[in-house]
Amino acid sequence: MADEPMVDRLADEWASIDALCDGFTEAEWQTPTALPGWTVKDCVSHVVGVERMLMGDPQPSVDVSHLPYLRDAFAVSLETWVEERRSRPGAELLAEFREQITRRLEHLRAMTTEEFDRPSLSPIGEVPYRDFMAVRVFDCWMHEQDIRRALDRPGHLTGPVVDVALERFRAALGYVVGKRAGAPEGSSVVLVTTGGPGITFPVVVDGRARLVEQPPDDPTVRITLPFETFVALGGGRWDAEQARAAGGVTIEGDIPLGERVLASLAFTP
């Protein structure tokens, strides 16, 4: 058996979701989230469905053609797991979640190092299976935050799981600033989050936009925003208008560039 830290991070994240959802009323399970068409229960159904799919369980045969927010065949395939569980009580879903994560962790902990090294298709392309599992940590944590945001139960904003999830944000910021926001050559953008881990993300455009270790002394633009707002924007859950309405967002320096970065932060749907 391999000693894979990413399996421990998945276990940590699933335990956090379990503790959060324990004792939800049916009304809380049915609370809408920022994701189109999805409730709190649907977020947990999605986590269950993906892990069952990765275990090779057959895809549910249900009709999702009536759902207007599905953009492609991949979204349709994921939605079938959610749709199949929509009529079930939340407590029944939570029991399935617990059963499935136990089964999944047993499977992951029985895998060898060679199996974790092996290339696997993932949402970020073909990568070693352990890197795919890092994406799973990110995805599950993002859905935990969807639930927390919907029910106004903030939490799990620091720690090893969050560190893994933030690597996906770091990997995307050069693209966000350089390509999506169109920051010009020689410019620099510094994003500073408040609350949570309180992180500074400095990006410079020098041939290409890239994240650097130290922020420049006089950046072209400095954006300060709450960590939870940064996460909601990066995950495409909020737009810039919602971020401003939530409060705590300031832009200093090149205001138009800062506004473009704020409007372009979403790197994942």
DOTOR-536275 format. One line per 10 residues: number of its first residue (from 1); their letters; for each residue x, y, z of N, C-alpha, C. Coordinates in nm, 4 decimals. Example, Ala and Ser with C-alpha at 12.3 -4.5 7.8 and 13.67 -1.06 7.14 Angstrom:
// residues 2
1) as) 1.3190:-0.5690:0.7800:1.2300:-0.4500:0.7800:1.3200:-0.3300:0.7800; 1.2850:-0.2250:0.7080:1.3670:-0.1060:0.7140:1.2900:0.0030:0.7870 .
END
This chain:
// residues 269
1) madepmvdrl) 0.0841:-0.1196:0.0000:0.0000:0.0000:0.0000:0.0878:0.1248:0.0000; 0.0430:0.2268:-0.0716:0.1175:0.3511:-0.0801:0.0847:0.4414:0.0385; 0.1814:0.5240:0.0770:0.1588:0.6275:0.1781:0.1379:0.7584:0.1031; 0.0137:0.7898:0.0741:-0.0187:0.9046:-0.0101:-0.0876:1.0137:0.0719; -0.0193:1.1272:0.0943:-0.0798:1.2358:0.1724:-0.2139:1.2838:0.1162; -0.2321:1.2747:-0.0165:-0.3557:1.3256:-0.0748:-0.4767:1.2437:-0.0314; -0.4556:1.1162:-0.0001:-0.5656:1.0345:0.0512:-0.6065:1.0847:0.1897; -0.5073:1.1229:0.2702:-0.5382:1.1786:0.4019:-0.6142:1.3098:0.3889; -0.5786:1.3903:0.2885:-0.6497:1.5176:0.2694:-0.7946:1.4916:0.2280; -0.8160:1.3920:0.1423:-0.9535:1.3570:0.1065:-1.0313:1.3114:0.2293 .
11) adewasidal) -0.9684:1.2295:0.3118:-1.0346:1.1827:0.4333:-1.0701:1.3010:0.5233; -0.9771:1.3962:0.5356:-1.0026:1.5157:0.6171:-1.1213:1.5942:0.5625; -1.1233:1.6131:0.4310:-1.2296:1.6930:0.3701:-1.3648:1.6243:0.3836; -1.3694:1.4959:0.3583:-1.4970:1.4250:0.3702:-1.5459:1.4242:0.5142; -1.4538:1.4173:0.6101:-1.4928:1.4241:0.7507:-1.5509:1.5618:0.7834; -1.4965:1.6652:0.7213:-1.5479:1.8002:0.7443:-1.6893:1.8154:0.6882; -1.7133:1.7615:0.5698:-1.8480:1.7646:0.5123:-1.9448:1.6862:0.6003; -1.9023:1.5698:0.6464:-1.9856:1.4859:0.7326:-2.0261:1.5631:0.8579; -1.9282:1.6231:0.9253:-1.9576:1.6957:1.0489:-2.0487:1.8154:1.0232; -2.0271:1.8837:0.9119:-2.1101:1.9988:0.8775:-2.2553:1.9592:0.8561 .
21) cdgfteaewq) -2.2787:1.8495:0.7850:-2.4141:1.8099:0.7456:-2.4886:1.7325:0.8534; -2.4171:1.6830:0.9520:-2.4804:1.6039:1.0566:-2.5869:1.6868:1.1292; -2.7099:1.6401:1.1268:-2.8161:1.7095:1.1973:-2.8912:1.8135:1.1160; -2.8598:1.8287:0.9870:-2.9355:1.9223:0.9034:-3.0842:1.8859:0.9050; -3.1686:1.9880:0.9092:-3.3112:1.9667:0.8892:-3.3376:1.9481:0.7403; -3.4562:1.8990:0.7072:-3.4877:1.8823:0.5653:-3.4905:2.0165:0.4947; -3.5328:2.1221:0.5647:-3.5317:2.2566:0.5052:-3.3894:2.3009:0.4734; -3.2953:2.2686:0.5601:-3.1558:2.3049:0.5338:-3.1014:2.2260:0.4159; -3.1355:2.0984:0.4071:-3.0923:2.0186:0.2922:-3.1434:2.0792:0.1609; -3.2612:2.1383:0.1643:-3.3238:2.1910:0.0430:-3.2881:2.3372:0.0148 .
31) tptalpgwtv) -3.1992:2.3957:0.0935:-3.1601:2.5353:0.0737:-3.0842:2.5522:-0.0580; -3.1243:2.6472:-0.1422:-3.0510:2.6693:-0.2670:-2.9096:2.7207:-0.2413; -2.8163:2.6814:-0.3252:-2.6796:2.7343:-0.3217:-2.6609:2.8307:-0.4390; -2.5397:2.8838:-0.4506:-2.5093:2.9741:-0.5617:-2.4956:2.9010:-0.6944; -2.4891:2.7697:-0.6925:-2.4780:2.6915:-0.8159:-2.6162:2.6764:-0.8791; -2.6311:2.7082:-1.0071:-2.7632:2.7033:-1.0711:-2.8331:2.5687:-1.0524; -2.9520:2.5732:-0.9963:-3.0333:2.4532:-0.9824:-2.9974:2.3612:-0.8679; -2.8894:2.3900:-0.7961:-2.8424:2.2975:-0.6935:-2.8731:2.3463:-0.5531; -2.9206:2.2534:-0.4709:-2.9414:2.2767:-0.3293:-2.8212:2.2249:-0.2507; -2.8272:2.2450:-0.1181:-2.7264:2.1866:-0.0302:-2.7180:2.0356:-0.0521 .
41) kdcvshvvgv) -2.8332:1.9701:-0.0589:-2.8357:1.8249:-0.0784:-2.7727:1.7859:-0.2117; -2.7954:1.8661:-0.3154:-2.7395:1.8347:-0.4468:-2.5866:1.8379:-0.4448; -2.5296:1.9288:-0.3652:-2.3828:1.9343:-0.3563:-2.3282:1.8041:-0.2993; -2.3931:1.7513:-0.1958:-2.3478:1.6259:-0.1364:-2.3746:1.5096:-0.2327; -2.4883:1.5135:-0.3018:-2.5175:1.4098:-0.4021:-2.4093:1.4066:-0.5096; -2.3610:1.5237:-0.5484:-2.2559:1.5326:-0.6498:-2.1274:1.4653:-0.6013; -2.0893:1.4922:-0.4766:-1.9690:1.4297:-0.4219:-1.9853:1.2772:-0.4208; -2.1006:1.2300:-0.3756:-2.1280:1.0861:-0.3752:-2.1194:1.0297:-0.5164; -2.1831:1.0984:-0.6105:-2.1879:1.0493:-0.7476:-2.0513:1.0383:-0.8126; -1.9681:1.1408:-0.7945:-1.8346:1.1358:-0.8554:-1.7532:1.0211:-0.7972 .
51) ermlmgdpqp) -1.7579:1.0043:-0.6671:-1.6792:0.8962:-0.6065:-1.7328:0.7589:-0.6460; -1.8627:0.7460:-0.6613:-1.9176:0.6186:-0.7086:-1.8768:0.5943:-0.8544; -1.8766:0.7008:-0.9345:-1.8340:0.6882:-1.0737:-1.6876:0.6422:-1.0800; -1.6027:0.6987:-0.9928:-1.4621:0.6609:-0.9921:-1.4414:0.5178:-0.9429; -1.5380:0.4660:-0.8721:-1.5320:0.3262:-0.8289:-1.5879:0.2312:-0.9349; -1.6366:0.2868:-1.0459:-1.6870:0.2039:-1.1544:-1.8324:0.1651:-1.1433; -1.9073:0.2311:-1.0544:-2.0500:0.2021:-1.0425:-2.1234:0.2493:-1.1678; -2.2297:0.1803:-1.2087:-2.3009:0.2200:-1.3306:-2.3705:0.3549:-1.3149; -2.3665:0.4330:-1.4215:-2.4316:0.5641:-1.4201:-2.5827:0.5475:-1.4140; -2.6514:0.6263:-1.3317:-2.7980:0.6165:-1.3250:-2.8631:0.6461:-1.4595 .
61) svdvshlpyl) -2.9689:0.5758:-1.4876:-3.0452:0.5988:-1.6111:-3.1653:0.6862:-1.5774; -3.1433:0.8164:-1.5752:-3.2502:0.9115:-1.5449:-3.2476:1.0236:-1.6479; -3.3607:1.0866:-1.6684:-3.3732:1.1948:-1.7662:-3.3379:1.3279:-1.7011; -3.2427:1.4000:-1.7601:-3.2078:1.5335:-1.7099:-3.2279:1.6395:-1.8184; -3.2984:1.6040:-1.9253:-3.3156:1.6962:-2.0384:-3.3978:1.8198:-2.0025; -3.4720:1.8143:-1.8920:-3.5547:1.9275:-1.8509:-3.4752:2.0336:-1.7752; -3.3473:2.0089:-1.7480:-3.2666:2.1017:-1.6688:-3.1913:2.1972:-1.7611; -3.2222:2.3265:-1.7575:-3.1683:2.4208:-1.8564:-3.0231:2.4609:-1.8351; -2.9648:2.4308:-1.7192:-2.8309:2.4812:-1.6882:-2.7194:2.3850:-1.7293; -2.7515:2.2711:-1.7873:-2.6492:2.1743:-1.8269:-2.5886:2.2159:-1.9609 .
71) rdafavslet) -2.4569:2.2348:-1.9616:-2.3914:2.2946:-2.0776:-2.3352:2.1933:-2.1766; -2.3021:2.0745:-2.1311:-2.2361:1.9782:-2.2195:-2.2623:1.8366:-2.1709; -2.2105:1.7399:-2.2463:-2.2349:1.5988:-2.2150:-2.1740:1.5591:-2.0810; -2.0600:1.6180:-2.0475:-1.9969:1.5855:-1.9190:-2.0852:1.6319:-1.8036; -2.1389:1.7529:-1.8145:-2.2292:1.8038:-1.7104:-2.3534:1.7156:-1.6986; -2.4033:1.6688:-1.8124:-2.5195:1.5794:-1.8114:-2.4867:1.4506:-1.7358; -2.3702:1.3943:-1.7624:-2.3334:1.2681:-1.6977:-2.3204:1.2852:-1.5464; -2.2675:1.3986:-1.5016:-2.2562:1.4233:-1.3582:-2.3926:1.4480:-1.2948; -2.4803:1.5134:-1.3694:-2.6112:1.5508:-1.3150:-2.6995:1.4294:-1.2897; -2.6795:1.3209:-1.3630:-2.7663:1.2047:-1.3429:-2.7571:1.1521:-1.2000 .
81) wveerrsrpg) -2.6380:1.1567:-1.1406:-2.6209:1.1108:-1.0028:-2.6984:1.2010:-0.9072; -2.6988:1.3309:-0.9363:-2.7694:1.4276:-0.8520:-2.9202:1.4118:-0.8674; -2.9655:1.4033:-0.9916:-3.1092:1.3934:-1.0194:-3.1690:1.2678:-0.9550; -3.0962:1.1578:-0.9584:-3.1469:1.0333:-0.9024:-3.1741:1.0457:-0.7521; -3.1044:1.1361:-0.6854:-3.1144:1.1477:-0.5394:-3.2032:1.2633:-0.4942; -3.2607:1.3370:-0.5860:-3.3358:1.4564:-0.5463:-3.4604:1.4243:-0.4630; -3.5199:1.3103:-0.4833:-3.6418:1.2753:-0.4095:-3.6124:1.2092:-0.2748; -3.4859:1.1827:-0.2457:-3.4516:1.1123:-0.1232:-3.4386:1.2108:-0.0064; -3.4730:1.1719:0.1135:-3.4521:1.2576:0.2313:-3.3030:1.2834:0.2527; -3.2725:1.3988:0.3118:-3.1334:1.4325:0.3370:-3.0618:1.3322:0.4252 .
91) aellaefreq) -3.1303:1.2831:0.5279:-3.0669:1.1869:0.6186:-3.0265:1.0591:0.5448; -3.1075:1.0185:0.4489:-3.0750:0.8992:0.3705:-2.9526:0.9247:0.2828; -2.9451:1.0441:0.2259:-2.8284:1.0786:0.1446:-2.7021:1.0813:0.2299; -2.7107:1.1396:0.3495:-2.5933:1.1461:0.4361:-2.5448:1.0057:0.4726; -2.6382:0.9141:0.4953:-2.5999:0.7752:0.5237:-2.5261:0.7150:0.4042; -2.5742:0.7435:0.2826:-2.5053:0.6932:0.1631:-2.3672:0.7567:0.1504; -2.3586:0.8859:0.1780:-2.2299:0.9547:0.1736:-2.1294:0.8866:0.2665; -2.1713:0.8577:0.3870:-2.0808:0.7944:0.4835:-2.0386:0.6552:0.4370; -2.1315:0.5829:0.3845:-2.1000:0.4488:0.3337:-2.0030:0.4569:0.2166; -2.0265:0.5524:0.1276:-1.9447:0.5619:0.0075:-1.8029:0.6097:0.0386 .
101) itrrlehlra) -1.7877:0.7075:0.1282:-1.6518:0.7555:0.1558:-1.5712:0.6486:0.2295; -1.6371:0.5677:0.3121:-1.5669:0.4564:0.3767:-1.5163:0.3579:0.2718; -1.6037:0.3248:0.1789:-1.5682:0.2329:0.0694:-1.4561:0.2910:-0.0160; -1.4670:0.4193:-0.0478:-1.3686:0.4844:-0.1347:-1.2321:0.4927:-0.0669; -1.2301:0.5269:0.0599:-1.1028:0.5370:0.1301:-1.0354:0.4011:0.1426; -1.1126:0.2970:0.1635:-1.0548:0.1620:0.1663:-0.9878:0.1304:0.0334; -1.0543:0.1682:-0.0759:-0.9989:0.1437:-0.2092:-0.8701:0.2245:-0.2301; -0.8729:0.3533:-0.1955:-0.7563:0.4387:-0.2164:-0.6379:0.3929:-0.1323; -0.6645:0.3508:-0.0102:-0.5552:0.3110:0.0786:-0.4972:0.1758:0.0418; -0.5665:0.1017:-0.0442:-0.5144:-0.0260:-0.0924:-0.4332:-0.0106:-0.2210 .
111) mtteefdrps) -0.4335:0.1098:-0.2792:-0.3611:0.1320:-0.4042:-0.2108:0.1398:-0.3799; -0.1329:0.1080:-0.4839:0.0128:0.1127:-0.4755:0.0652:0.2471:-0.5245; 0.1917:0.2727:-0.4946:0.2558:0.3952:-0.5443:0.2531:0.3986:-0.6962; 0.2739:0.2839:-0.7593:0.2717:0.2776:-0.9055:0.1348:0.3177:-0.9599; 0.0288:0.2802:-0.8912:-0.1057:0.3187:-0.9360:-0.1279:0.4686:-0.9210; -0.0732:0.5295:-0.8174:-0.0851:0.6747:-0.8019:0.0024:0.7492:-0.9022; 0.1107:0.6852:-0.9486:0.1968:0.7447:-1.0516:0.1329:0.7411:-1.1899; 0.0415:0.6484:-1.2106:-0.0116:0.6203:-1.3438:-0.0939:0.7373:-1.3972; -0.0725:0.7749:-1.5252:-0.1518:0.8844:-1.5837:-0.3012:0.8526:-1.5829; -0.3792:0.9546:-1.5541:-0.5242:0.9386:-1.5480:-0.5901:1.0619:-1.6064 .
121) lspigevpyr) -0.7014:1.0424:-1.6768:-0.7789:1.1564:-1.7247:-0.8436:1.2270:-1.6075; -0.8412:1.3601:-1.6118:-0.8968:1.4403:-1.5030:-0.9496:1.5708:-1.5611; -1.0167:1.6530:-1.4801:-1.0636:1.7834:-1.5295:-0.9515:1.8770:-1.5732; -0.8263:1.8481:-1.5361:-0.7144:1.9327:-1.5787:-0.6257:1.8607:-1.6803; -0.6816:1.7598:-1.7447:-0.6066:1.6862:-1.8454:-0.5527:1.5563:-1.7899; -0.4601:1.4951:-1.8633:-0.4011:1.3682:-1.8195:-0.2877:1.3966:-1.7220; -0.3038:1.3522:-1.5996:-0.2061:1.3764:-1.4934:-0.1925:1.2487:-1.4103; -0.0864:1.2372:-1.3301:-0.0785:1.1230:-1.2381:-0.2026:1.1175:-1.1483; -0.2399:0.9959:-1.1109:-0.3639:0.9788:-1.0350:-0.3629:1.0590:-0.9048; -0.2459:1.0743:-0.8412:-0.2412:1.1521:-0.7166:-0.2770:1.2984:-0.7438 .
131) dfmavrvfdc) -0.2382:1.3513:-0.8614:-0.2742:1.4889:-0.8952:-0.4244:1.5017:-0.9200; -0.4829:1.3981:-0.9780:-0.6279:1.3941:-0.9943:-0.6950:1.3990:-0.8568; -0.6395:1.3273:-0.7592:-0.6981:1.3280:-0.6256:-0.6846:1.4650:-0.5585; -0.5810:1.5404:-0.5936:-0.5710:1.6781:-0.5444:-0.6848:1.7628:-0.6001; -0.7216:1.7379:-0.7257:-0.8369:1.8072:-0.7845:-0.9647:1.7679:-0.7111; -0.9746:1.6411:-0.6699:-1.0919:1.5978:-0.5938:-1.0985:1.6690:-0.4588; -0.9842:1.6895:-0.3940:-0.9823:1.7651:-0.2682:-1.0365:1.9056:-0.2927; -0.9865:1.9696:-0.3977:-1.0318:2.1042:-0.4331:-1.1824:2.1070:-0.4580; -1.2312:2.0141:-0.5390:-1.3724:2.0134:-0.5757:-1.4608:1.9927:-0.4527; -1.4244:1.8971:-0.3694:-1.5065:1.8697:-0.2508:-1.5042:1.9870:-0.1534 .
141) wmheqdirra) -1.3883:2.0491:-0.1364:-1.3801:2.1660:-0.0472:-1.4634:2.2816:-0.1016; -1.4595:2.3015:-0.2321:-1.5404:2.4081:-0.2915:-1.6890:2.3831:-0.2657; -1.7322:2.2571:-0.2747:-1.8731:2.2282:-0.2497:-1.9068:2.2385:-0.1006; -1.8116:2.2078:-0.0160:-1.8334:2.2343:0.1264:-1.8563:2.3834:0.1483; -1.7760:2.4666:0.0813:-1.7933:2.6108:0.0956:-1.9260:2.6574:0.0357; -1.9717:2.5937:-0.0721:-2.1045:2.6249:-0.1263:-2.2120:2.6041:-0.0198; -2.2009:2.4922:0.0517:-2.2980:2.4601:0.1565:-2.2898:2.5623:0.2694; -2.1701:2.5912:0.3123:-2.1514:2.6857:0.4225:-2.2037:2.8242:0.3857; -2.1773:2.8664:0.2628:-2.2233:2.9982:0.2184:-2.3754:3.0032:0.2147; -2.4374:2.8972:0.1655:-2.5836:2.8947:0.1533:-2.6517:2.9003:0.2898 .
151) ldrpghltgp) -2.5903:2.8380:0.3904:-2.6516:2.8295:0.5228:-2.5911:2.9269:0.6232; -2.5008:3.0137:0.5749:-2.4329:3.1108:0.6612:-2.3646:3.0410:0.7792; -2.2873:2.9375:0.7461:-2.2103:2.8645:0.8460:-2.0633:2.8638:0.8042; -1.9974:2.9780:0.8111:-1.8580:2.9845:0.7662:-1.7684:2.8927:0.8473; -1.6631:2.8441:0.7830:-1.5680:2.7581:0.8520:-1.4796:2.6824:0.7553; -1.3832:2.6094:0.8115:-1.2841:2.5317:0.7358:-1.2158:2.6196:0.6315; -1.1590:2.7298:0.6796:-1.0928:2.8259:0.5915:-0.9406:2.8182:0.6022; -0.8907:2.7344:0.6901:-0.7459:2.7146:0.7025:-0.7180:2.5663:0.7231; -0.5936:2.5285:0.7055:-0.5528:2.3911:0.7302:-0.5025:2.3207:0.6061; -0.4617:2.1943:0.6190:-0.4008:2.1200:0.5079:-0.4908:2.1064:0.3860 .
161) vvdvalerfr) -0.6210:2.0844:0.4060:-0.7126:2.0732:0.2913:-0.7171:2.2037:0.2141; -0.7258:2.3146:0.2861:-0.7319:2.4464:0.2208:-0.6019:2.4734:0.1453; -0.4900:2.4324:0.2026:-0.3611:2.4498:0.1341:-0.3615:2.3785:-0.0010; -0.4166:2.2580:-0.0053:-0.4255:2.1842:-0.1320:-0.5178:2.2572:-0.2295; -0.6334:2.2995:-0.1817:-0.7293:2.3684:-0.2686:-0.6710:2.4968:-0.3266; -0.5926:2.5683:-0.2474:-0.5377:2.6955:-0.2938:-0.4360:2.6787:-0.4056; -0.3774:2.5607:-0.4186:-0.2841:2.5388:-0.5297:-0.3544:2.5534:-0.6637; -0.4815:2.5171:-0.6714:-0.5586:2.5358:-0.7950:-0.5783:2.6839:-0.8238; -0.5992:2.7638:-0.7202:-0.6111:2.9085:-0.7391:-0.4783:2.9670:-0.7872; -0.3707:2.9263:-0.7220:-0.2383:2.9773:-0.7609:-0.2061:2.9436:-0.9058 .
171) aalgyvvgkr) -0.2406:2.8235:-0.9464:-0.2103:2.7814:-1.0835:-0.2882:2.8623:-1.1861; -0.4015:2.9192:-1.1472:-0.4889:2.9890:-1.2420:-0.4645:3.1392:-1.2487; -0.3974:3.1969:-1.1496:-0.3936:3.3435:-1.1409:-0.3179:3.4101:-1.2556; -0.2132:3.3453:-1.3071:-0.1436:3.4032:-1.4218:-0.2358:3.4146:-1.5418; -0.3127:3.3095:-1.5675:-0.4099:3.3103:-1.6777:-0.5169:3.4166:-1.6548; -0.5657:3.4259:-1.5327:-0.6706:3.5238:-1.5005:-0.6217:3.6653:-1.5278; -0.5022:3.6974:-1.4786:-0.4505:3.8341:-1.4894:-0.4030:3.8652:-1.6307; -0.3272:3.7730:-1.6903:-0.2682:3.8010:-1.8208:-0.3625:3.7853:-1.9368; -0.4365:3.6748:-1.9409:-0.5232:3.6461:-2.0552:-0.6620:3.7059:-2.0387; -0.7264:3.6752:-1.9268:-0.8656:3.7167:-1.9112:-0.8781:3.8668:-1.8831 .
181) agapegssvv) -0.7935:3.9191:-1.7931:-0.8024:4.0618:-1.7589:-0.7186:4.1489:-1.8520; -0.6283:4.0873:-1.9300:-0.5487:4.1636:-2.0264:-0.4515:4.2606:-1.9636; -0.3893:4.2228:-1.8525:-0.2901:4.3108:-1.7901:-0.1721:4.3314:-1.8854; -0.1297:4.4552:-1.9074:-0.0235:4.4816:-2.0060:0.1151:4.4422:-1.9565; 0.2067:4.4281:-2.0499:0.3463:4.3980:-2.0203:0.4009:4.5002:-1.9201; 0.4726:4.4498:-1.8200:0.5340:4.5361:-1.7202:0.4444:4.5696:-1.6027; 0.3196:4.5299:-1.6087:0.2278:4.5609:-1.4980:0.2355:4.4537:-1.3900; 0.1759:4.4828:-1.2775:0.1719:4.3868:-1.1669:0.0408:4.4027:-1.0923; -0.0089:4.2899:-1.0457:-0.1355:4.2859:-0.9720:-0.1110:4.2102:-0.8423; -0.1481:4.2710:-0.7318:-0.1348:4.2054:-0.6017:-0.2741:4.1903:-0.5414 .
191) lvttggpgit) -0.3114:4.0643:-0.5152:-0.4375:4.0360:-0.4472:-0.4066:3.9993:-0.3026; -0.4757:4.0627:-0.2108:-0.4558:4.0380:-0.0683:-0.5889:3.9956:-0.0088; -0.5918:3.8781:0.0551:-0.7152:3.8313:0.1170:-0.7124:3.8593:0.2666; -0.8281:3.8934:0.3197:-0.8433:3.9170:0.4628:-0.9299:3.8066:0.5219; -0.9080:3.7774:0.6507:-0.9792:3.6663:0.7115:-0.9241:3.5345:0.6587; -0.9681:3.4230:0.7155:-0.9169:3.2944:0.6691:-0.7661:3.2916:0.6804; -0.6972:3.2372:0.5789:-0.5513:3.2289:0.5856:-0.4808:3.3615:0.5606; -0.5513:3.4624:0.5088:-0.4905:3.5931:0.4870:-0.3673:3.5873:0.3986; -0.3864:3.5566:0.2716:-0.2755:3.5319:0.1792:-0.2590:3.6471:0.0812; -0.1344:3.6722:0.0407:-0.1032:3.7686:-0.0646:-0.0643:3.6930:-0.1912 .
201) fpvvvdgrar) -0.1286:3.7294:-0.3028:-0.1010:3.6661:-0.4320:-0.0452:3.7725:-0.5274; 0.0880:3.7802:-0.5453:0.1457:3.8781:-0.6380:0.1638:3.8186:-0.7777; 0.1153:3.8893:-0.8781:0.1287:3.8450:-1.0176:0.1971:3.9564:-1.0960; 0.3017:3.9212:-1.1698:0.3702:4.0177:-1.2547:0.3597:3.9723:-1.4000; 0.3568:4.0707:-1.4901:0.3530:4.0405:-1.6338:0.4898:4.0749:-1.6906; 0.5679:3.9717:-1.7176:0.7040:3.9867:-1.7688:0.7237:3.8821:-1.8773; 0.6791:3.9139:-1.9981:0.6749:3.8148:-2.1041:0.5457:3.7354:-2.0969; 0.5145:3.6912:-1.9778:0.3852:3.6273:-1.9496:0.3477:3.6605:-1.8057; 0.2210:3.6499:-1.7746:0.1751:3.6762:-1.6383:0.2040:3.5545:-1.5520; 0.2649:3.5758:-1.4364:0.2998:3.4632:-1.3500:0.2981:3.5066:-1.2036 .
211) lveqppddpt) 0.2676:3.4114:-1.1204:0.2704:3.4339:-0.9765:0.4150:3.4350:-0.9300; 0.4506:3.5302:-0.8441:0.5873:3.5403:-0.7929:0.5842:3.5304:-0.6409; 0.7038:3.5123:-0.5837:0.7125:3.4933:-0.4386:0.6875:3.6228:-0.3618; 0.7529:3.7315:-0.4053:0.7450:3.8569:-0.3318:0.6669:3.9618:-0.4112; 0.5744:4.0332:-0.3468:0.5023:4.1384:-0.4181:0.5932:4.2575:-0.4472; 0.5739:4.3231:-0.5609:0.6525:4.4434:-0.5894:0.6191:4.5542:-0.4909; 0.7149:4.6461:-0.4715:0.6941:4.7553:-0.3759:0.5814:4.8483:-0.4187; 0.5679:4.8680:-0.5492:0.4674:4.9618:-0.5995:0.3881:4.8953:-0.7125; 0.2965:4.8058:-0.6802:0.2232:4.7323:-0.7846:0.1324:4.8239:-0.8652; 0.1052:4.7835:-0.9866:0.0140:4.8594:-1.0723:-0.1239:4.8695:-1.0092 .
221) vritlpfetf) -0.1684:4.7612:-0.9502:-0.2980:4.7605:-0.8813:-0.2914:4.6646:-0.7638; -0.3577:4.7024:-0.6584:-0.3665:4.6196:-0.5379:-0.5144:4.5996:-0.5061; -0.5560:4.4730:-0.4984:-0.6954:4.4395:-0.4688:-0.6993:4.3686:-0.3342; -0.7781:4.4215:-0.2442:-0.7957:4.3598:-0.1130:-0.9403:4.3118:-0.1025; -0.9574:4.1883:-0.0580:-1.0926:4.1323:-0.0480:-1.0954:4.0193:0.0539; -1.2104:3.9923:0.1151:-1.2189:3.8803:0.2092:-1.1855:3.7479:0.1412; -1.1219:3.6578:0.2157:-1.0837:3.5283:0.1606:-1.2048:3.4544:0.1052; -1.3153:3.4565:0.1770:-1.4346:3.3854:0.1306:-1.4877:3.4444:0.0005; -1.4738:3.5752:-0.0171:-1.5142:3.6385:-0.1426:-1.4222:3.5964:-0.2564; -1.2929:3.5894:-0.2282:-1.1952:3.5427:-0.3268:-1.2298:3.4022:-0.3749 .
231) valgggrwda) -1.2668:3.3151:-0.2824:-1.3035:3.1775:-0.3174:-1.4310:3.1751:-0.4010; -1.5310:3.2543:-0.3604:-1.6576:3.2576:-0.4343:-1.6380:3.3121:-0.5752; -1.5512:3.4097:-0.5916:-1.5225:3.4639:-0.7250:-1.4442:3.3630:-0.8092; -1.3403:3.3046:-0.7523:-1.2583:3.2096:-0.8269:-1.3367:3.0881:-0.8713; -1.4338:3.0480:-0.7906:-1.5162:2.9331:-0.8251:-1.6332:2.9659:-0.9135; -1.6462:3.0921:-0.9562:-1.7573:3.1308:-1.0422:-1.8911:3.1333:-0.9699; -1.8886:3.1348:-0.8375:-2.0133:3.1382:-0.7609:-2.0693:3.2795:-0.7533; -1.9833:3.3779:-0.7462:-2.0233:3.5184:-0.7411:-1.9635:3.5925:-0.8596; -2.0285:3.7030:-0.8969:-1.9669:3.7951:-0.9917:-1.9158:3.9158:-0.9135; -1.8541:4.0101:-0.9844:-1.7927:4.1251:-0.9170:-1.8957:4.2079:-0.8408 .
241) eqaraaggvt) -2.0147:4.2204:-0.8957:-2.1191:4.2981:-0.8287:-2.1576:4.2344:-0.6951; -2.1714:4.1030:-0.6922:-2.2036:4.0341:-0.5669:-2.0890:4.0473:-0.4671; -1.9663:4.0432:-0.5164:-1.8509:4.0578:-0.4282:-1.8511:4.1944:-0.3615; -1.8776:4.2985:-0.4375:-1.8826:4.4338:-0.3794:-1.9972:4.4464:-0.2796; -2.1102:4.3861:-0.3129:-2.2262:4.3942:-0.2239:-2.1977:4.3270:-0.0901; -2.1141:4.2239:-0.0904:-2.0802:4.1533:0.0333:-1.9890:4.2365:0.1219; -1.9185:4.3341:0.0624:-1.8347:4.4250:0.1395:-1.6910:4.3792:0.1511; -1.6046:4.4740:0.1868:-1.4651:4.4434:0.2133:-1.3743:4.4416:0.0929; -1.4240:4.4846:-0.0254:-1.3431:4.4839:-0.1475:-1.2919:4.6260:-0.1739; -1.1606:4.6398:-0.1891:-1.1018:4.7687:-0.2252:-1.0030:4.7495:-0.3398 .
251) iegdiplger) -0.9943:4.8505:-0.4262:-0.8999:4.8503:-0.5379:-0.8185:4.9787:-0.5301; -0.6849:4.9647:-0.5319:-0.5952:5.0800:-0.5277:-0.5034:5.0751:-0.6493; -0.4760:5.1915:-0.7079:-0.3879:5.1983:-0.8235:-0.4668:5.2099:-0.9519; -0.4358:5.1253:-1.0491:-0.5027:5.1266:-1.1789:-0.6428:5.0667:-1.1626; -0.7401:5.1533:-1.1396:-0.8756:5.1074:-1.1098:-0.9358:5.0253:-1.2245; -0.9273:5.0708:-1.3510:-0.9844:4.9894:-1.4596:-0.9246:4.8492:-1.4677; -0.7919:4.8362:-1.4503:-0.7307:4.7034:-1.4511:-0.7805:4.6217:-1.3324; -0.7890:4.6846:-1.2172:-0.8393:4.6145:-1.1002:-0.9810:4.5641:-1.1195; -1.0640:4.6462:-1.1827:-1.2027:4.6050:-1.2097:-1.2056:4.4864:-1.3058; -1.1158:4.4872:-1.4058:-1.1114:4.3755:-1.5009:-1.0671:4.2470:-1.4312 .
261) vlaslaftp) -0.9685:4.2568:-1.3424:-0.9236:4.1384:-1.2703:-1.0369:4.0837:-1.1829; -1.1040:4.1738:-1.1123:-1.2148:4.1313:-1.0265:-1.3223:4.0596:-1.1064; -1.3514:4.1127:-1.2258:-1.4547:4.0540:-1.3106:-1.4093:3.9254:-1.3789; -1.2774:3.8971:-1.3756:-1.2222:3.7827:-1.4494:-1.1733:3.6702:-1.3591; -1.1955:3.6818:-1.2296:-1.1348:3.5863:-1.1363:-1.1883:3.4435:-1.1507; -1.3085:3.4268:-1.2021:-1.3647:3.2920:-1.2114:-1.2808:3.2065:-1.3072; -1.2213:3.1003:-1.2536:-1.1428:3.0105:-1.3387:-1.2037:2.8716:-1.3433; -1.3084:2.8482:-1.2651:-1.3763:2.7192:-1.2691:-1.5250:2.7416:-1.2544; -1.6078:2.6689:-1.3299:-1.7533:2.6883:-1.3205:-1.8095:2.6268:-1.1934 .
END
